[in-house]
Amino acid sequence: MRLRDRDDLLTREGLIFRVLGYDHPEGAWFCEPLYAPCSIFKSGDKRAPRLARDGGIYFKFYGDEGWRFVMERFPRYRLLHEPLGAYLVGVREEHVKAVRKPGEALEELLSSELDDELIRALREFLDEFMAATSLRVGDLGVFGSLLHGFHHPRLSDLDLTIYGRGALREAREALEELYRSGERFKNEFGTDWVPRSSSWPWKNISPSEFAWHQARKLIYGFFFSEEAGRWVKFELEPIRSWPEVENSYDPRAKVLKLGWAVLRARVSSADWAPFMPAIYGIEDVELLEAPRGGREPERIVCFVDEFRLQAFEDELILAAGWLEHVEEPEGEFYQLVLTYGPRYHEQFIKVLAPRGQGG
């Protein structure tokens, strides 16, 4: 069974997991817990309840509660990450009851008789968006509530996947023009954007800096649906196309976490920065803060969604995260990693000098 980032797995208990990234051991996948049926999990978070089309009630996990729930209650959904020497959440093939893939789900939705406000807005969005590009339905998919039939016709967003660097490039170029016209598309992070909460979580990047970076990604926006009579929020989640997928998981590798580091560098390659994890090749590295024994890393690997597609090639950046030493059969290198865990909101990547401005 061949799976990739954002394909979702269902288990016999009704748990729903999302495949994370592209690097996995044979016959298993590292995952993020997404939803659990009310028969085995209850949440006090008002945002959590989801009503399925078949009448079933699910709860969405927020923060690290999904990780804690699975680790404590379902040890079968733990996988040893051999290079890290640690157990992560994951699902083995023999425990998979069903698979839901975003691309297949979109095609099924469009060919179904399901007709509500959000589905009509989805059809309308696709008509307008694809008219501005050469993309096809097969280049896209749906994730989140639309993938699992949990969506609320008036409250849910249009959560879409887009497959491959070429499709993403064309989509971003088209969206830039559509935002400029301002008629039916607008950038979520325009001049009127404000943080959702008065308590800003990120320690080293301000709301205005955050909005500047998010706006130029172009994948977060609003679409005015005439069917719904309102602006509907949408997102394009970049996923590697199958020819771009390479499973680089190697049980022989060893990863040693050295400690906290801050660096200044120039981006030498951003080809894989839109995907999860986002990978940035870097050069001219200056370590401003580093643990004992640390050396200049050759890349940044980012598992934090907010900082993918954050910088483009040849831009000067400032970044903070965890410095790691990687030993592989072919050699060794250092990398800076942004991930879940301690000092989560102190991690960041931000551009000091945009492309063409030197530095």
Secondary structure, 3 states (H helix, E strand, C coil): CCCCCCCEEECCCCCEEEECCCCCCCCEEEEEEEEEECCCCCCCCCCCEEECCCCCEEEECCCCHHHHHHHHHCHHHEEEECCCCEEEEEEEHHHCCEEECHHHHHHHHHHCCCCCHHHHHHHHHHHHHHHCCCCCHHHEEECCHHHHCCCCCCCCCEEEEEECHHHHHHHHHHHHHHHHHCCCEEECCCCCCCCCCCCCCCCCCCHHHHHHHHHHHCCEEEEEECCCCEEEEEEEEEECCHHHCCCCCCCCCEEEEEEEEEEEEEEEEEEECCCCCEEEEEEEEEEEECCCCCCCCCEEEECCHHHCCCCCCCCEEEEEEEEEEEEECCEEEEEEEECCCCCHHHCEEEEEECCCCCC
